[in-house]
Amino acid sequence: MRASTASPELFASLADDVVASGSDTAAIPTPSTGETLHELPRSSSDDVRDAIARARLAQLAWARAGFAERRRVLLRAHDLLLDRRELLLDLVQLESGKTRGQALEELFQAASVTRYNALAARRVLRGRRRRAGVPVVTTTRVRYRPKGVAGVITPWNFALSLAAMDVVPALAAGCAVVQKADDQGALSILALRRAFVDAGVPEALWAVVAGEASEVGETLTDHADYICFTGSTATGRRIAEKAGRRLVGASLELGGKNAMLVLDDVDPEQAAADAAYACFSAMGQLCVSIERIYVHRAVAGPFTRALVDRVDAAALGSSLDYTTDFGSLASRAQLERVETHLDDALAKGATVLAGGRRRPDVGPWFFQPTVLTGVTPEMRVHAEETFGAIASLYIVDSEEEAILAANASEYGLNASVLTRSALRGRRVADALEAGSVNVNEGYRGTFASVDAPMGGMKASGVGRRNGPEGLMRFVEPVTVSRSTGLLQLPRTSGEFAVLSGPFLLLARVLRAVRRR
């Protein structure tokens, strides 16, 4: 196992970047051993308000700097992320318990998001002419004004990539950011921020706070001009209510109970490999990971055997290299959540096909990836999001039955279809009620497509990140119309009497030539 590039001195240096005026700290453990990794400062409500005030001042100059300057800075940040890759990968692993490969996914995503937004912002957000209400008489343009200070609340599970997916488009659009980092992912976020600051982002423009959601999170959502939240549906509903009362916008990526459909034409071995990774990457602690597998009866036997063999043979560990397949659950609370769902399912008749036990021989919160069968609606694992290392397998007799079962959920975040037919995959994808659908992949196809929107339907959230839609979140469209002076619009009854005929004729002509 290679040695970490990080050190206690680096941890302390990064933690000093948290906006916190007091001396209170929290001990943050590492999943690999359960021991304290570092001490994280605690912010207060006053710290959040001060950070927002400073960010507002910094945002004025940042917005005036223009697209070209913001592009230069963000592309420099992109390069620094790649230059500092070993440190960033180490921090992701040390904080989340992921494998090296799964940490690499995060780094790649953060770099991709940065590059995309740096290069796309001008094209998406530059002012444009629009057709005027009365051609020739008036002209109309639409410009986009940054919303101001975005409040970003980022969870621990994909701290590096999810931070980039919300923060970078905000910066590219000319906004400032005050971000609440989850304790378990704060170092990754702070190292990400430091790369951007070293690239030229003003320190006050992107502030990071940390502390209790009841104090820090509430204050942030009380004062930000726009809110980005990733987390549970229950918390998302409360944030949506608060944003609605304040009449500010919000994008919310919330929970999922994501389904994979294994059709009857698959190669069972290949499908099992895809399913194992889709379910247990990051130990299932990912909003878009698969928790329900619907497999056609025609291939259920060989697929199930291959899946069990794949899961049983997987290497678990916390090494800072590419020698393990799956990592650790992130905390004691996550371990307890997984075991609660498992115990409930077993007590009500479910059967363990693979896994189903702790692995204290590897680390304190390691848990064998678990596949269940015989899951029924009265079990919590049937419909509740586990957000951990459990997947349930169901056998179906037709493609239609699989589609109906997949859609029978309050969630609609991600779905997956495994099939050898591209046409069939597209047809089934079109029938699924989810914000993203992957054909012959679990989640990475859509997750990595940074030029395309990502978000959920139903109880899985509102709004979209990534793509042009992700940039448009952070601006207000402003319409500016100018009278050309060639003809004065009517103001008096007499002027209306004279011009009513020509205006009605104009409307008919525009309809005839199909002018929008």
Backbone torsions as a table, in degrees:
resi	resn	phi	psi	omega
1	MET	NA	129.8	-179.6
2	ARG	-74.1	153.5	179.1
3	ALA	-77.7	150.5	178.9
4	SER	-70.9	146.0	173.8
5	THR	-83.2	-8.8	-179.7
6	ALA	-90.6	163.7	-179.0
7	SER	-148.6	161.1	176.2
8	PRO	-55.8	-34.1	179.1
9	GLU	-65.8	-39.3	177.6
10	LEU	-67.3	-42.7	178.1
11	PHE	-56.1	-45.1	-178.7
12	ALA	-65.9	-39.4	179.7
13	SER	-63.5	-44.5	178.3
14	LEU	-64.9	-43.5	-178.4
15	ALA	-62.1	-27.6	177.6
16	ASP	-63.3	-18.5	-179.8
17	ASP	-79.7	-10.0	175.0
18	VAL	-67.6	135.9	177.1
19	VAL	-76.3	104.7	-177.8
20	ALA	-153.7	122.0	-176.5
21	SER	-91.5	-18.3	-178.6
22	GLY	-94.2	-172.9	-177.7
23	SER	-107.4	0.9	-178.3
24	ASP	-69.3	139.9	176.8
25	THR	-136.4	164.2	174.4
26	ALA	-123.7	139.0	178.0
27	ALA	-81.3	122.8	-176.8
28	ILE	-107.5	122.1	-177.7
29	PRO	-86.4	162.7	170.4
30	THR	-103.1	134.9	-177.8
31	PRO	-62.1	-25.5	-175.5
32	SER	-64.1	-32.6	-178.5
33	THR	-129.2	-17.6	-174.0
34	GLY	82.5	-4.1	-179.8
35	GLU	-83.1	161.2	-178.4
36	THR	-65.2	127.6	178.1
37	LEU	-89.1	-43.3	-179.3
38	HIS	-165.2	171.7	176.0
39	GLU	-106.2	125.5	-176.4
40	LEU	-107.5	126.3	177.8
41	PRO	-61.3	153.9	179.1
42	ARG	-108.9	127.6	177.1
43	SER	-88.2	159.4	176.7
44	SER	-115.1	174.1	175.7
45	SER	-59.7	-40.5	177.9
46	ASP	-62.5	-38.3	177.9
47	ASP	-62.1	-40.2	179.7
48	VAL	-64.6	-45.5	-179.9
49	ARG	-63.8	-40.4	177.9
50	ASP	-64.3	-41.0	179.2
51	ALA	-63.4	-40.1	178.7
52	ILE	-66.1	-41.4	179.7
53	ALA	-62.5	-44.3	178.5
54	ARG	-67.4	-37.3	179.4
55	ALA	-64.6	-35.4	178.8
56	ARG	-62.2	-41.1	179.3
57	LEU	-67.6	-43.2	-179.9
58	ALA	-65.2	-33.4	-177.0
59	GLN	-65.5	-32.1	-179.1
60	LEU	-60.7	-46.3	179.9
61	ALA	-71.5	-37.3	179.9
62	TRP	-63.2	-42.0	178.6
63	ALA	-65.1	-39.8	179.6
64	ARG	-70.4	-22.2	-177.5
65	ALA	-61.7	-29.1	174.9
66	GLY	91.4	167.6	-175.1
67	PHE	-63.6	-40.8	-174.5
68	ALA	-63.6	-42.6	179.5
69	GLU	-68.1	-42.6	179.5
70	ARG	-64.4	-37.6	177.3
71	ARG	-62.2	-43.9	-179.8
72	ARG	-59.9	-46.3	-177.7
73	VAL	-65.7	-44.5	-176.5
74	LEU	-68.0	-37.0	177.0
75	LEU	-67.6	-35.2	174.2
76	ARG	-64.2	-40.2	177.2
77	ALA	-62.7	-40.7	176.4
78	HIS	-54.2	-46.6	-178.5
79	ASP	-66.2	-37.5	178.8
80	LEU	-66.8	-34.8	176.6
81	LEU	-60.1	-43.8	179.9
82	LEU	-69.4	-38.2	178.5
83	ASP	-63.3	-34.0	-176.1
84	ARG	-100.0	23.9	-171.6
85	ARG	-58.6	-41.3	-176.1
86	GLU	-64.5	-41.8	177.0
87	LEU	-62.7	-47.1	-178.0
88	LEU	-63.3	-40.8	177.9
89	LEU	-63.7	-42.0	178.1
90	ASP	-60.2	-45.9	-177.3
91	LEU	-64.1	-43.2	178.0
92	VAL	-58.8	-45.2	-179.7
93	GLN	-65.8	-45.5	-177.2
94	LEU	-64.3	-32.9	-178.2
95	GLU	-86.3	-36.6	-170.8
96	SER	-104.6	-19.3	-176.5
97	GLY	83.6	10.8	-178.6
98	LYS	-74.7	166.4	171.3
99	THR	-79.2	167.8	179.0
100	ARG	-61.4	-42.4	-179.1
101	GLY	-62.6	-40.4	-179.8
102	GLN	-72.9	-29.3	172.3
103	ALA	-68.0	-37.0	178.4
104	LEU	-61.7	-37.0	175.5
105	GLU	-55.9	-41.6	-179.7
106	GLU	-64.9	-46.0	-179.6
107	LEU	-62.2	-45.2	179.2
108	PHE	-59.6	-42.6	-179.9
109	GLN	-64.7	-44.0	-179.8
110	ALA	-61.6	-41.9	178.3
111	ALA	-66.7	-41.9	-179.4
112	SER	-62.8	-44.7	179.4
113	VAL	-62.3	-41.0	-179.3
114	THR	-65.0	-46.9	179.9
115	ARG	-62.4	-45.5	-178.3
116	TYR	-59.9	-50.2	-175.7
117	ASN	-69.3	-33.5	175.9
118	ALA	-60.8	-41.6	-174.3
119	LEU	-88.0	-24.7	-174.2
120	ALA	-94.7	-19.4	-170.1
121	ALA	-58.4	-46.6	-178.2
122	ARG	-62.7	-44.2	-178.5
123	ARG	-62.4	-40.8	-175.8
124	VAL	-78.5	-37.0	-167.7
125	LEU	-109.7	0.8	178.6
126	ARG	-68.5	153.7	179.3
127	GLY	-64.6	149.0	-178.4
128	ARG	-138.9	148.4	171.9
129	ARG	-75.9	143.5	173.7
130	ARG	-124.5	159.5	-179.8
131	ARG	-65.7	130.4	-179.8
132	ALA	-75.0	159.0	179.1
133	GLY	-64.0	-38.6	177.6
134	VAL	-125.4	96.3	-176.0
135	PRO	-53.1	143.6	-179.9
136	VAL	77.1	-40.4	-178.8
137	VAL	-73.2	-37.2	177.8
138	THR	-133.5	158.1	170.2
139	THR	-121.8	152.9	-177.0
140	THR	-137.7	136.1	174.4
141	ARG	-130.6	152.0	173.6
142	VAL	-117.0	128.6	173.7
143	ARG	-119.5	163.6	-176.0
144	TYR	-119.4	122.8	-176.7
145	ARG	-105.1	126.3	177.9
146	PRO	-56.5	141.9	-176.1
147	LYS	-72.2	-20.5	178.4
148	GLY	122.0	-112.5	-178.0
149	VAL	-107.5	118.8	176.1
150	ALA	-90.4	131.6	173.1
151	GLY	-95.7	118.7	-175.8
152	VAL	-115.2	123.7	179.0
153	ILE	-113.8	113.2	-170.2
154	THR	-114.2	131.9	-179.8
155	PRO	-81.5	177.8	-175.7
156	TRP	-83.3	-22.1	-164.2
157	ASN	-72.2	-36.9	175.3
158	PHE	-133.7	58.0	-169.5
159	ALA	-58.8	-43.3	-175.9
160	LEU	-67.7	-52.7	-175.0
161	SER	-73.6	-40.6	-179.7
162	LEU	-67.7	-34.3	174.6
163	ALA	-60.8	-48.2	-179.6
164	ALA	-61.6	-38.5	-175.3
165	MET	-67.3	-21.1	176.2
166	ASP	-105.5	-40.7	-174.8
167	VAL	-73.2	-46.0	-172.5
168	VAL	-63.4	-46.3	176.9
169	PRO	-62.5	-32.1	176.0
170	ALA	-62.7	-46.0	178.1
171	LEU	-63.9	-42.6	-179.1
172	ALA	-63.0	-31.3	179.5
173	ALA	-80.7	-7.0	179.6
174	GLY	98.7	12.0	179.8
175	CYS	-91.5	165.7	167.3
176	ALA	-100.7	166.1	-177.6
177	VAL	-136.5	133.2	163.2
178	VAL	-117.6	120.0	-171.2
179	GLN	-115.6	130.1	170.7
180	LYS	-92.4	115.2	178.2
181	ALA	-91.7	136.3	170.7
182	ASP	-66.4	145.3	-176.6
183	ASP	-53.3	-42.4	-172.1
184	GLN	-75.3	-10.3	178.9
185	GLY	-123.2	13.0	-171.7
186	ALA	-65.4	-40.9	-177.6
187	LEU	-63.0	-41.0	178.3
188	SER	-61.4	-42.8	179.7
189	ILE	-66.9	-42.6	-179.1
190	LEU	-65.9	-36.7	176.6
191	ALA	-68.6	-37.1	174.5
192	LEU	-61.0	-48.5	-179.9
193	ARG	-60.6	-41.6	-177.6
194	ARG	-62.0	-36.9	176.8
195	ALA	-61.4	-40.2	179.7
196	PHE	-70.3	-39.1	177.3
197	VAL	-64.6	-43.0	178.0
198	ASP	-64.4	-25.5	178.3
199	ALA	-81.0	-13.5	177.8
200	GLY	127.6	-0.6	175.6
201	VAL	-72.1	125.0	178.9
202	PRO	-57.5	139.3	-175.1
203	GLU	-58.4	-40.4	-177.5
204	ALA	-72.4	-18.4	-176.7
205	LEU	-69.6	-31.2	179.6
206	TRP	-129.0	101.3	-179.3
207	ALA	-106.1	145.8	177.9
208	VAL	-118.6	129.5	176.0
209	VAL	-120.0	158.8	-179.3
210	ALA	-146.9	146.3	179.5
211	GLY	153.8	-166.3	-176.6
212	GLU	-69.7	139.1	179.1
213	ALA	-60.9	-35.2	-177.6
214	SER	-65.4	-21.0	178.5
215	GLU	-110.9	-60.1	-174.6
216	VAL	-70.4	-47.1	-179.7
217	GLY	-64.5	-42.2	-179.8
218	GLU	-63.7	-43.0	-179.9
219	THR	-64.8	-40.9	179.5
220	LEU	-61.8	-45.5	-179.6
221	THR	-72.8	-16.8	176.1
222	ASP	-78.9	-19.6	-170.5
223	HIS	-126.6	-16.0	-178.9
224	ALA	-71.3	154.5	-180.0
225	ASP	-85.1	-16.6	175.9
226	TYR	-155.4	148.0	-173.9
227	ILE	-124.9	129.4	171.7
228	CYS	-114.6	124.6	-179.2
229	PHE	-133.2	136.2	171.4
230	THR	-125.9	123.8	-178.4
231	GLY	167.9	-150.8	-173.6
232	SER	-74.5	155.1	178.3
233	THR	-64.3	-38.3	-179.0
234	ALA	-61.2	-47.0	178.5
235	THR	-68.1	-38.4	178.7
236	GLY	-59.5	-38.2	178.1
237	ARG	-62.6	-41.8	-179.8
238	ARG	-65.6	-40.3	179.0
239	ILE	-66.5	-39.5	178.9
240	ALA	-62.5	-40.1	177.9
241	GLU	-63.3	-43.6	-179.9
242	LYS	-65.4	-44.2	178.5
243	ALA	-62.4	-38.4	178.8
244	GLY	-63.4	-41.8	178.5
245	ARG	-64.0	-35.3	-178.6
246	ARG	-85.5	-9.9	-177.4
247	LEU	60.1	43.3	172.2
248	VAL	-118.0	157.4	-177.9
249	GLY	-79.4	160.5	177.2
250	ALA	-153.2	142.4	169.2
251	SER	-116.9	131.0	-170.9
252	LEU	-130.8	112.7	170.7
253	GLU	-101.0	116.3	-168.5
254	LEU	-115.9	-152.6	-171.1
255	GLY	-72.2	170.8	177.0
256	GLY	-153.6	152.0	170.4
257	LYS	-129.0	70.3	-162.7
258	ASN	-74.3	140.6	-174.1
259	ALA	-109.5	144.0	170.8
260	MET	-117.0	131.9	178.0
261	LEU	-107.1	117.9	179.5
262	VAL	-103.1	105.1	-174.2
263	LEU	-82.2	170.9	-169.2
264	ASP	-78.5	1.4	-179.1
265	ASP	-108.2	11.4	-174.2
266	VAL	-78.6	160.9	163.8
267	ASP	-82.3	114.2	-173.2
268	PRO	-57.6	-40.1	-179.1
269	GLU	-64.5	-46.3	179.4
270	GLN	-64.9	-42.6	179.7
271	ALA	-62.6	-39.1	179.0
272	ALA	-65.4	-39.4	177.6
273	ALA	-62.8	-43.2	178.6
274	ASP	-64.4	-42.4	-177.7
275	ALA	-66.3	-42.7	-178.6
276	ALA	-59.8	-44.5	-179.6
277	TYR	-69.7	-41.1	-178.5
278	ALA	-62.2	-32.8	-179.2
279	CYS	-83.4	-36.8	-165.5
280	PHE	-120.0	5.0	167.3
281	SER	-58.7	136.1	-174.9
282	ALA	56.1	26.1	-179.1
283	MET	54.8	34.9	178.4
284	GLY	74.5	6.4	-177.6
285	GLN	-90.8	60.8	-175.9
286	LEU	-148.4	131.4	-175.6
287	CYS	-56.5	-32.2	-175.1
288	VAL	-99.8	5.5	179.7
289	SER	-71.2	159.4	-175.2
290	ILE	-86.6	132.5	175.7
291	GLU	-120.2	-15.8	179.8
292	ARG	-125.2	128.8	178.0
293	ILE	-118.9	120.5	176.2
294	TYR	-108.6	109.5	-174.4
295	VAL	-112.6	134.4	-179.8
296	HIS	-66.1	139.0	-176.3
297	ARG	-56.2	-31.1	-177.0
298	ALA	-63.3	-26.2	-179.3
299	VAL	-119.9	7.2	-173.0
300	ALA	-61.5	-41.0	-177.6
301	GLY	-63.1	-59.5	-179.8
302	PRO	-65.4	-33.6	178.2
303	PHE	-65.2	-45.7	-178.1
304	THR	-63.0	-44.8	179.0
305	ARG	-60.9	-42.7	-179.8
306	ALA	-66.6	-37.9	179.4
307	LEU	-66.2	-45.3	179.2
308	VAL	-61.7	-45.0	178.8
309	ASP	-60.8	-40.9	-178.6
310	ARG	-63.9	-46.1	-178.0
311	VAL	-68.5	-42.9	-178.5
312	ASP	-65.1	-30.6	-176.5
313	ALA	-88.0	-6.6	-175.5
314	ALA	-66.4	142.2	177.8
315	ALA	-89.9	124.6	176.9
316	LEU	-101.2	143.5	177.1
317	GLY	173.3	176.6	-176.6
318	SER	-123.8	18.6	-176.7
319	SER	-66.8	146.6	-178.3
320	LEU	-88.3	50.4	177.1
321	ASP	-154.0	-174.2	-174.1
322	TYR	-96.8	53.1	-177.0
323	THR	-114.9	-1.7	-179.4
324	THR	-124.0	151.4	-178.7
325	ASP	-91.6	-40.4	-178.5
326	PHE	-134.5	150.8	-176.7
327	GLY	-106.1	-143.9	-174.5
328	SER	-107.5	156.1	162.3
329	LEU	-64.3	155.5	-167.7
330	ALA	-82.6	-19.3	-174.4
331	SER	-160.5	168.2	174.9
332	ARG	-61.6	-38.1	179.6
333	ALA	-62.3	-38.8	178.0
334	GLN	-66.2	-40.9	177.5
335	LEU	-61.4	-43.3	-179.7
336	GLU	-66.1	-36.7	178.5
337	ARG	-63.6	-46.1	179.7
338	VAL	-61.8	-45.7	-178.1
339	GLU	-67.2	-32.4	176.7
340	THR	-63.8	-45.8	178.4
341	HIS	-64.3	-40.9	-179.5
342	LEU	-65.8	-47.8	-178.6
343	ASP	-60.7	-40.1	178.9
344	ASP	-63.8	-43.8	-179.3
345	ALA	-65.0	-43.5	-178.7
346	LEU	-66.8	-37.7	179.7
347	ALA	-64.9	-24.5	-177.5
348	LYS	-104.4	12.2	169.5
349	GLY	110.4	1.2	178.7
350	ALA	-71.6	161.2	-178.8
351	THR	-123.1	137.5	176.6
352	VAL	-85.2	120.6	174.6
353	LEU	-88.8	-33.8	179.7
354	ALA	-152.4	148.0	175.8
355	GLY	74.3	-138.7	176.5
356	GLY	89.2	19.9	-179.6
357	ARG	-151.3	157.7	174.7
358	ARG	-69.1	159.2	174.4
359	ARG	-128.3	68.9	-179.5
360	PRO	-65.1	-17.0	176.7
361	ASP	-68.1	-20.3	179.6
362	VAL	-97.8	-42.0	-179.9
363	GLY	-178.9	167.8	-170.3
364	PRO	-65.7	-28.9	-175.7
365	TRP	-119.1	19.8	176.2
366	PHE	-77.6	141.5	-178.6
367	PHE	-141.7	133.3	-179.0
368	GLN	-64.7	126.1	175.9
369	PRO	-51.3	133.8	-166.4
370	THR	-121.7	131.9	174.8
371	VAL	-116.8	127.1	-179.7
372	LEU	-111.4	151.1	168.2
373	THR	-132.1	167.0	-177.5
374	GLY	73.3	24.2	179.8
375	VAL	-79.2	133.1	-177.3
376	THR	-123.8	163.3	-172.5
377	PRO	-58.7	-25.1	-178.6
378	GLU	-78.0	-7.0	178.5
379	MET	-86.4	141.9	-179.0
380	ARG	-61.2	-36.7	-176.2
381	VAL	-68.4	-14.9	-178.3
382	HIS	-66.7	-44.9	-173.9
383	ALA	-123.9	-22.9	179.0
384	GLU	-78.7	146.3	174.7
385	GLU	-71.9	121.7	177.2
386	THR	-79.8	-40.4	-177.6
387	PHE	57.3	45.5	-179.3
388	GLY	-167.6	-171.2	-163.8
389	ALA	-80.4	51.9	176.0
390	ILE	-132.9	131.8	171.6
391	ALA	-128.1	144.1	-179.7
392	SER	-108.8	135.9	-178.0
393	LEU	-109.9	130.1	179.8
394	TYR	-125.5	140.6	177.5
395	ILE	-99.7	132.3	179.9
396	VAL	-124.3	161.3	-176.3
397	ASP	-104.6	-3.9	-179.7
398	SER	-159.4	162.1	175.4
399	GLU	-61.1	-40.7	-178.5
400	GLU	-64.5	-40.4	178.1
401	GLU	-63.0	-39.7	178.9
402	ALA	-64.2	-42.3	179.9
403	ILE	-62.9	-46.8	-179.4
404	LEU	-61.9	-41.6	-179.8
405	ALA	-67.4	-40.8	179.5
406	ALA	-62.8	-38.4	-177.6
407	ASN	-80.2	-12.0	-178.0
408	ALA	-82.1	62.6	-178.2
409	SER	-146.7	150.0	175.1
410	GLU	-72.9	-13.8	-177.6
411	TYR	-98.5	159.4	177.1
412	GLY	-157.4	59.3	-176.7
413	LEU	-94.5	-62.2	-176.0
414	ASN	-137.3	154.8	174.6
415	ALA	-149.4	163.8	-177.4
416	SER	-140.3	144.4	177.3
417	VAL	-129.5	126.7	176.4
418	LEU	-110.3	121.1	-178.3
419	THR	-162.7	155.1	176.6
420	ARG	-84.5	-11.0	-175.8
421	SER	-101.7	118.4	177.9
422	ALA	-63.2	-40.3	-179.8
423	LEU	-64.2	-43.7	179.2
424	ARG	-65.8	-41.5	178.4
425	GLY	-59.9	-42.0	179.2
426	ARG	-66.7	-40.0	-179.6
427	ARG	-64.3	-45.1	179.4
428	VAL	-66.9	-40.0	178.5
429	ALA	-57.8	-39.8	-179.3
430	ASP	-66.3	-21.7	-177.9
431	ALA	-90.6	-8.8	-175.3
432	LEU	-90.1	140.1	-177.4
433	GLU	-93.5	81.1	-179.0
434	ALA	-151.3	150.3	-179.7
435	GLY	-70.9	-24.2	175.1
436	SER	-139.9	141.3	178.5
437	VAL	-133.5	129.8	179.4
438	ASN	-110.4	131.1	176.3
439	VAL	-103.8	122.7	-177.6
440	ASN	60.6	33.3	172.4
441	GLU	-158.4	161.1	-177.8
442	GLY	-87.2	-53.6	-178.1
443	TYR	-151.1	-18.6	-168.9
444	ARG	-71.7	-26.5	179.5
445	GLY	-60.3	-52.0	-179.9
446	THR	-75.7	-37.0	-178.4
447	PHE	-60.3	-38.3	-177.3
448	ALA	-85.5	-8.4	-177.4
449	SER	-83.1	79.2	-170.7
450	VAL	-71.7	-9.7	175.3
451	ASP	-89.3	0.7	-178.5
452	ALA	-121.0	146.8	-176.8
453	PRO	-69.3	149.3	178.8
454	MET	-131.9	129.7	178.5
455	GLY	174.9	-175.8	-172.5
456	GLY	-118.9	161.9	170.9
457	MET	-104.7	170.5	176.0
458	LYS	52.1	-131.2	-175.9
459	ALA	-80.9	8.2	179.8
460	SER	-92.0	6.4	171.0
461	GLY	127.5	179.7	176.9
462	VAL	-136.7	152.5	180.0
463	GLY	83.5	171.6	-178.1
464	ARG	-138.5	145.0	169.3
465	ARG	-110.2	164.6	-179.0
466	ASN	74.7	159.1	179.1
467	GLY	66.7	-174.2	175.7
468	PRO	-56.0	-36.2	179.8
469	GLU	-61.2	-35.7	179.0
470	GLY	-67.7	-33.3	175.8
471	LEU	-74.0	-40.7	-176.1
472	MET	-64.0	-18.9	177.1
473	ARG	-56.7	-32.2	-166.1
474	PHE	-100.3	13.5	179.5
475	VAL	-132.1	155.6	171.7
476	GLU	-107.3	123.9	175.1
477	PRO	-72.4	133.5	179.0
478	VAL	-121.6	124.6	179.9
479	THR	-98.1	127.6	179.2
480	VAL	-121.5	121.4	179.5
481	SER	-118.0	142.2	-177.8
482	ARG	-129.7	134.8	174.6
483	SER	-77.5	130.0	-177.9
484	THR	-78.1	-20.0	-177.6
485	GLY	85.9	-4.1	179.3
486	LEU	-69.8	-29.4	178.4
487	LEU	-151.8	131.8	-179.4
488	GLN	-82.9	128.6	174.8
489	LEU	-65.5	147.8	-175.4
490	PRO	-65.4	144.0	178.8
491	ARG	-127.6	-25.2	-178.6
492	THR	-113.7	166.0	-179.8
493	SER	-61.1	-37.8	179.1
494	GLY	-65.1	-41.2	178.8
495	GLU	-65.5	-38.1	176.4
496	PHE	-63.6	-39.5	-179.6
497	ALA	-61.9	-39.2	-178.8
498	VAL	-71.9	-39.1	-171.2
499	LEU	-97.5	-4.9	-178.0
500	SER	-60.3	-43.4	179.2
501	GLY	-61.4	-52.5	178.4
502	PRO	-58.7	-37.0	-179.9
503	PHE	-67.8	-40.6	177.5
504	LEU	-66.5	-36.9	176.6
505	LEU	-64.8	-41.2	178.5
506	LEU	-59.6	-42.9	179.1
507	ALA	-60.4	-40.6	179.6
508	ARG	-68.9	-38.8	179.2
509	VAL	-64.8	-44.7	179.3
510	LEU	-61.8	-37.4	176.3
511	ARG	-66.2	-40.6	-176.9
512	ALA	-66.8	-37.0	-179.5
513	VAL	-91.0	7.2	178.1
514	ARG	57.3	40.8	176.9
515	ARG	-84.4	124.0	-178.3
516	ARG	-67.1	NA	NA
